Amino acid sequence: MADIEIPDDLIELERSAWTAIQNGTLTVETAQKVQERITEVAAEAGQSRTAVEMQLKQLVRHSQPEGEVA
């Protein structure tokens, strides 16, 4: 997987959406905002939307908490 620079605003959008998913409160509007921003970042980076989304989800959903060793 290519190392794509994910902007902070997209990381925050995904964190917000992930929290909403876990709480059962995700709205269509929130999901749409994330998808639209993923599409923008993919176009800017010259990468596929899927590659950006995969890297973003890996970063937000599967990263180790700060200070924790894998």
C-alpha angles and dihedrals in degrees: 000000000000117000102244121187105239113204118235093241091058092047090053092048091051092046089052092048092046091052090049091050091052091049094044092242104108112139128205089242093056093047091048092052090053093048093048092051092047089054091050094049091047091053092047092049096043089236133123118270089236093056091051092047093048093051092045093051091046090052097046104032104032107031121118117251112255111279094016118120119220 
